[in-house]
Amino acid sequence: MRRRRTLRGIVAAMAGLTLAAMPGVAAAAGEPGVIDSGNTAWLIVATAMVMVMLPGLALFYGGLVRRKNVLSTIMHSFFGLALVSIVWVVVGFSIAFGPDVTGLGLFGGLDHLFFSGVGLEPAAGSTIPFVLFATFQLMFAAITPALITGAFAERKRFGAFVLFTVLWSVFIYSPLAHWVWASDGWLFQLGALDYAGGTVVHISSGVSAFVVALLIGRRAANGENRDPHDVPMTILGAGLLWFGWFGFNAGSALGATGQAANAVLVTNTAAAAATVTWVLASYIHRRKVSVLGAAVGAVAGLVAITPASGFVTAGGALAIGLMAGGLCYSATLLRERLRIDDALDVFAVHGVGGTLGAVATGVFAVAAIGGVPGLIEGNVGQVGTQLLAVGATYLFAGGGTFVIVKVVDFVLGIRVPSAQEELGLDLAVHGEVAYQA
């Protein structure tokens, strides 16, 4: 529970709340924390590792599309990092981690607009600079809308992508982060467990991707083969994601702690298990050992372990990973049957994997790891709390994304003209090509 307590300490200090009754907080209420150089150094490294996940995602997605759209697909992740970095400093962080202004735990106010008050000193009970905490959280905010871009690859206007990313970051991601991770967020208060983003990052992006795919429509085939144009590029991207995920999950301990070390172990274990089960499922189904399936399976395992990484043992991670590979692979087959053109299977991997991970956290959580027991230790109610958090995220992200897409479509038009789609977005939108003939 160290991440939850550390977040509680940081956000409570921001809001001027008392910390006296909170276990695990070293400093007294109102007393400034003391910077620990080891914890600070680790979180700087973890922040950089999460940042590397953006170019990793760009390569992962870029290899999966047709060669005429590889630059446009990469640009979504790369430019999205720059875009959300500005939004987060201006207003996103304040909405996510500012003192709640609703009295209901729905979103923070504007106390930290333009990072006002986000300084070099740690909050009470914290051992890292407040500005470093905010920057670490920025990387989560940046990668989440980038995940959604896989659903509308090869057919969305660039201007529509920009407007959608800004609106979604402000009105969907930041409030969700407040609900789950701010000490006065309503799901935090209920005791929902999400160590590094099962609901906030993966379910929200997966459900939103599903909605976008439905509204934007299927890609124009024009008789073209839509198979991935560069599988090695995707494998390289998956490797960078796997590497960066150690910072994503272990960094969420907010310190160089035993819980962080355990997060590294369980992250790797779940990714490995899901890789094996995805490849096995693919072999049973198609009688081929899929290299691409190994890459996607690893990501599915990484997604599923994310909310549980600060709460489960290696055994729990193994179970979660084994389930994730098979379940997410099955979701891709269902998507094919439904003929929903979620181009890069964002919902099947992130929506389904995130849902599995969030619920499984309530099952496999161990008090000795994260301070909260799950179903296997007799805490039946934790599963119900996790299901409530999942349901709330589905409703909020899905409904909010529907409204945002409709607004963007009305203002700019969401889809490129058919002639540009047939030519390819690299040339039509960016005037560049990835490969010379």
C-alpha positions in Angstrom: 0.0 0.0 0.0 3.0 2.2 -0.1 2.1 3.9 -3.3 -1.3 4.7 -2.1 0.1 6.1 1.2 2.7 8.1 -0.6 0.2 9.5 -3.0 -2.1 10.2 0.0 0.7 12.1 1.7 1.6 14.2 -1.4 -1.9 15.1 -2.3 -3.0 15.7 1.2 -0.2 18.1 1.7 -1.2 20.0 -1.4 -4.7 20.3 -0.1 -3.6 21.3 3.3 -5.2 18.2 4.9 -4.0 16.6 8.1 -1.7 13.6 7.9 -1.7 12.8 11.6 -4.1 9.8 11.4 -2.4 8.3 8.4 -0.2 5.2 9.0 3.0 4.9 7.2 3.7 8.6 6.9 7.0 9.5 8.5 6.6 13.3 8.8 4.1 14.9 11.1 1.1 16.8 9.8 2.2 19.9 8.0 5.9 19.2 8.5 7.9 19.2 5.3 9.3 16.0 4.0 13.0 15.3 3.6 14.4 14.5 0.2 15.9 11.1 -0.1 18.6 11.1 -2.9 18.2 7.4 -3.6 14.4 7.6 -4.0 14.8 10.7 -6.1 17.4 9.2 -8.4 15.3 6.1 -9.0 12.2 8.1 -9.8 14.2 10.3 -12.3 15.3 7.1 -14.0 11.8 5.6 -13.9 10.4 8.8 -15.4 12.8 8.5 -18.3 11.9 4.8 -18.8 8.2 5.7 -19.1 9.1 8.4 -21.6 10.9 5.8 -23.7 7.6 3.9 -23.9 6.2 6.6 -26.2 8.8 6.0 -29.0 8.4 2.3 -28.2 4.7 2.6 -28.8 5.3 4.6 -32.0 7.4 1.7 -33.4 5.0 -1.0 -32.1 2.1 0.7 -33.8 4.1 1.8 -36.8 5.1 -1.7 -37.8 1.5 -2.9 -37.7 0.1 -0.5 -40.3 0.6 -0.3 -44.1 3.8 1.3 -45.2 2.0 4.3 -46.7 0.8 5.2 -43.2 3.7 4.4 -41.0 4.9 8.0 -40.5 1.4 9.3 -39.6 1.0 6.5 -37.1 4.4 7.2 -35.5 3.6 10.9 -35.4 0.5 10.3 -33.2 2.7 8.9 -30.4 5.6 11.3 -30.9 3.6 14.5 -31.3 1.2 13.3 -28.6 4.0 13.4 -26.1 4.7 17.0 -26.8 1.0 17.9 -26.9 0.1 16.3 -23.6 3.3 17.6 -21.9 1.9 21.2 -22.4 -1.6 20.3 -21.4 -0.4 18.6 -18.2 1.6 21.6 -17.1 -1.1 24.1 -18.0 -4.1 22.4 -16.4 -4.1 18.6 -16.5 -2.0 18.0 -13.3 -4.1 20.5 -11.3 -7.4 18.7 -12.3 -5.9 15.3 -11.5 -4.0 16.0 -8.2 -5.3 19.4 -7.0 -7.6 19.6 -4.0 -11.1 18.4 -4.9 -13.5 21.2 -5.6 -16.7 19.2 -5.9 -17.0 17.7 -2.5 -17.7 14.4 -4.3 -14.1 13.4 -5.2 -14.7 14.0 -8.9 -11.9 16.4 -9.9 -9.4 18.9 -8.6 -9.4 22.7 -8.9 -7.0 25.1 -10.5 -4.6 25.6 -7.6 -1.7 24.2 -9.7 -2.5 25.9 -13.0 0.8 26.2 -15.0 2.4 24.2 -12.2 1.8 26.9 -9.6 3.0 25.6 -6.3 4.7 22.6 -7.8 8.2 23.2 -6.5 11.4 21.6 -5.5 10.6 20.6 -2.0 8.8 17.4 -1.1 5.3 17.4 0.3 4.7 16.4 3.8 5.6 12.7 4.3 7.2 12.5 0.9 10.9 11.9 0.1 10.9 13.1 -3.6 10.6 16.7 -4.9 7.0 17.5 -5.7 7.9 18.6 -9.2 9.4 15.1 -9.8 6.2 13.5 -8.8 4.2 15.7 -11.1 6.7 14.9 -14.0 6.5 11.2 -13.4 2.7 11.4 -13.6 3.0 13.5 -16.8 4.4 10.4 -18.6 1.3 8.4 -17.7 -0.9 11.2 -19.0 1.0 11.3 -22.2 1.0 7.6 -23.1 -2.7 7.0 -22.3 -4.2 9.0 -25.3 -1.4 7.7 -27.5 -2.7 4.2 -26.9 -6.1 5.2 -28.3 -4.5 6.2 -31.6 -4.2 2.5 -32.6 -8.0 2.4 -33.1 -8.2 5.1 -35.7 -4.9 4.5 -37.5 -4.7 5.2 -41.2 -7.9 7.3 -41.4 -8.1 10.2 -38.9 -7.5 13.9 -39.7 -4.4 15.2 -38.0 -6.2 18.3 -36.7 -8.9 16.1 -35.3 -6.3 13.9 -33.6 -4.8 17.1 -31.9 -8.2 18.4 -30.7 -9.3 15.0 -29.6 -6.1 14.4 -27.6 -6.4 17.8 -25.8 -10.0 17.3 -24.9 -9.6 13.7 -23.9 -6.6 14.4 -21.7 -8.4 17.3 -19.9 -11.9 15.9 -19.5 -11.3 12.1 -19.3 -7.8 11.2 -18.2 -7.3 13.9 -15.5 -10.6 13.4 -13.7 -10.1 9.6 -13.8 -6.6 10.0 -12.3 -8.2 12.2 -9.6 -10.9 9.5 -8.8 -8.4 6.7 -8.4 -5.1 8.3 -7.2 -5.9 11.5 -5.4 -6.5 11.1 -1.7 -9.8 12.8 -1.9 -10.9 11.0 -5.1 -14.1 9.0 -4.6 -12.7 5.6 -5.8 -9.5 6.1 -3.7 -11.8 6.7 -0.7 -13.7 3.5 -1.4 -10.4 1.6 -1.4 -10.1 0.7 -5.1 -6.7 -0.7 -6.0 -4.9 0.5 -9.1 -1.2 0.5 -8.6 0.0 1.9 -11.9 -3.0 2.4 -14.2 -5.3 -0.5 -14.9 -8.4 1.7 -14.8 -6.8 5.1 -15.3 -4.6 4.1 -18.3 -5.6 0.9 -19.8 -9.4 0.5 -19.4 -9.9 4.1 -20.2 -7.9 4.0 -23.4 -9.3 0.6 -24.4 -12.9 1.6 -24.0 -12.3 4.9 -25.7 -10.6 3.2 -28.6 -13.6 0.9 -29.0 -15.9 4.0 -29.2 -13.7 5.8 -31.6 -13.5 2.8 -33.9 -17.3 2.4 -34.0 -17.8 6.1 -34.8 -15.1 6.6 -37.3 -15.9 3.5 -39.3 -13.9 0.9 -41.1 -10.8 1.6 -43.2 -11.2 1.6 -46.9 -9.7 -1.6 -48.2 -9.5 -0.9 -51.9 -8.3 -4.5 -52.4 -5.1 -3.8 -50.5 -3.4 -6.2 -48.1 -3.7 -4.7 -44.6 -1.1 -7.0 -43.0 1.6 -5.4 -40.9 4.3 -3.9 -43.1 7.2 -4.3 -40.7 7.1 -7.0 -38.1 10.7 -6.4 -36.8 9.7 -2.8 -36.1 6.8 -4.0 -34.0 9.1 -6.4 -32.1 11.5 -3.6 -31.4 8.7 -1.5 -30.2 7.4 -4.3 -27.9 10.9 -4.7 -26.5 11.1 -1.0 -25.6 7.7 -1.2 -24.1 8.7 -4.2 -22.0 11.8 -2.3 -20.8 9.9 0.9 -20.1 7.2 -0.9 -18.2 9.6 -1.6 -15.4 9.7 2.2 -14.8 6.0 2.4 -15.3 5.2 -0.2 -12.5 8.2 -0.2 -10.2 8.4 3.6 -10.4 4.9 3.8 -9.0 6.4 2.8 -5.6 7.7 6.4 -5.7 10.9 5.2 -4.1 13.7 2.6 -4.2 11.8 0.1 -2.0 11.2 -3.6 -1.7 7.8 -3.0 -3.2 9.4 -1.5 -6.3 11.7 -4.6 -6.6 8.7 -6.9 -6.3 7.0 -4.8 -9.0 9.9 -5.5 -11.4 9.6 -9.2 -10.8 5.9 -9.5 -11.2 5.9 -7.3 -14.3 8.4 -9.5 -16.0 6.6 -12.7 -14.9 3.2 -11.6 -16.2 4.7 -10.5 -19.5 6.5 -13.8 -20.0 3.4 -15.8 -19.1 1.2 -14.0 -21.5 3.7 -14.3 -24.3 3.7 -18.0 -23.9 -0.1 -18.4 -23.7 -0.8 -16.0 -26.7 1.7 -17.9 -28.9 0.1 -21.2 -27.7 -3.4 -20.0 -28.4 -2.3 -18.7 -31.8 -0.7 -22.1 -32.6 -3.8 -24.0 -31.6 -5.9 -21.7 -33.7 -3.7 -21.3 -36.8 -1.1 -24.0 -36.5 1.7 -21.4 -36.8 4.1 -20.0 -34.2 3.4 -16.3 -34.5 6.3 -13.9 -33.9 3.9 -11.0 -34.0 1.7 -12.8 -31.5 4.6 -13.1 -29.1 5.0 -9.3 -29.2 1.4 -8.5 -28.7 1.0 -11.2 -26.0 3.9 -9.6 -24.0 2.1 -6.3 -24.1 -1.2 -8.0 -23.0 0.6 -9.4 -20.0 2.2 -6.0 -19.2 -1.2 -4.4 -19.3 -2.9 -7.0 -17.1 -0.2 -6.8 -14.4 -0.2 -3.0 -14.2 -2.9 -2.5 -11.6 -1.7 -5.5 -9.6 2.0 -4.9 -9.7 2.2 -3.3 -6.2 -0.1 -5.9 -4.6 0.6 -9.4 -5.8 3.3 -12.1 -5.5 5.1 -13.8 -8.4 2.5 -16.6 -8.2 -0.3 -14.1 -8.6 1.5 -12.5 -11.5 2.0 -15.8 -13.2 -1.8 -16.5 -13.0 -2.7 -13.1 -14.3 -0.2 -13.4 -17.2 -1.4 -16.9 -18.2 -5.0 -15.7 -18.3 -4.2 -12.5 -20.1 -2.6 -14.1 -23.1 -5.5 -16.4 -23.8 -8.3 -14.0 -23.0 -6.8 -11.1 -25.0 -6.2 -13.4 -28.0 -9.8 -14.5 -27.8 -10.9 -10.9 -27.8 -9.1 -10.2 -31.1 -11.0 -13.1 -32.7 -14.3 -11.7 -31.4 -13.4 -8.3 -32.8 -12.8 -9.9 -36.2 -16.2 -11.6 -36.1 -17.9 -8.4 -35.2 -16.1 -6.6 -38.0 -15.2 -3.6 -35.8 -12.1 -2.0 -37.2 -10.2 -1.3 -34.1 -7.2 -1.2 -36.3 -4.5 -2.3 -33.9 -6.6 -4.1 -31.3 -6.5 -1.5 -28.6 -9.6 -2.7 -26.9 -8.7 -6.4 -27.1 -5.3 -5.7 -25.4 -5.8 -2.7 -23.2 -9.5 -2.8 -22.5 -9.8 -6.5 -21.9 -6.3 -6.8 -20.4 -6.9 -3.9 -18.1 -10.3 -5.2 -17.0 -8.8 -8.6 -16.2 -5.9 -7.0 -14.3 -8.2 -4.7 -12.3 -10.5 -7.5 -11.2 -7.6 -10.0 -10.6 -6.0 -7.4 -8.3 -8.9 -7.8 -6.0 -8.4 -11.6 -6.1 -4.6 -12.0 -5.8 -3.7 -9.0 -3.6 -1.5 -10.0 -0.7 -1.3 -7.9 2.5 2.4 -8.7 2.9 3.1 -7.0 -0.4 0.8 -4.0 -0.7 -0.9 -3.8 2.7 -4.3 -4.8 1.4 -5.6 -8.4 1.3 -7.6 -9.7 -1.6 -10.0 -12.6 -2.1 -7.4 -15.3 -1.6 -6.8 -13.9 1.9 -10.5 -13.6 2.7 -11.3 -10.1 1.7 -14.3 -10.8 -0.6 -15.4 -7.2 -0.6 -12.2 -6.1 -2.5 -13.4 -7.8 -5.7 -16.7 -5.9 -5.5 -14.8 -2.6 -5.1 -12.7 -3.5 -8.1 -15.8 -4.3 -10.2 -17.3 -0.9 -9.2 -14.1 0.9 -10.3 -14.1 -1.0 -13.6 -17.8 -0.2 -14.3 -17.4 3.4 -13.4 -14.4 3.7 -15.8 -16.2 2.0 -18.6 -19.2 4.4 -18.3 -17.2 7.6 -17.9 -14.6 6.9 -20.5 -17.0 5.4 -23.0 -19.7 8.1 -22.6 -17.2 11.0 -22.5 -15.3 9.8 -25.5 -18.6 9.5 -27.5 -19.3 13.2 -26.7 -15.7 14.3 -27.5 -15.7 12.5 -30.9 -19.0 14.0 -31.8 -17.7 17.5 -30.9 -14.5 17.0 -32.9 -16.4 15.7 -35.9 -18.7 18.7 -35.8 -15.9 21.2 -35.5 -13.2 19.7 -37.8 -14.5 16.5 -39.3 -12.9 13.4 -37.9 -12.0 11.4 -41.0 -9.7 12.2 -43.9 -11.2 12.4 -47.4 -11.3 9.1 -49.3 -8.7 10.3 -51.8 -6.2 11.0 -49.0 -7.0 7.7 -47.3 -6.3 5.8 -50.6 -3.1 7.7 -51.2 -1.9 7.2 -47.7 -1.6 9.7 -44.8 2.2 9.9 -45.0 2.1 11.7 -48.4 -1.4 13.2 -48.1 -1.0 14.8 -44.7 2.7 15.0 -44.0 4.2 15.2 -47.5 6.9 12.6 -46.6 7.5 8.9 -47.1 9.0 6.4 -44.7 10.9 4.5 -47.4 12.5 5.5 -50.6 11.7 3.3 -53.6 
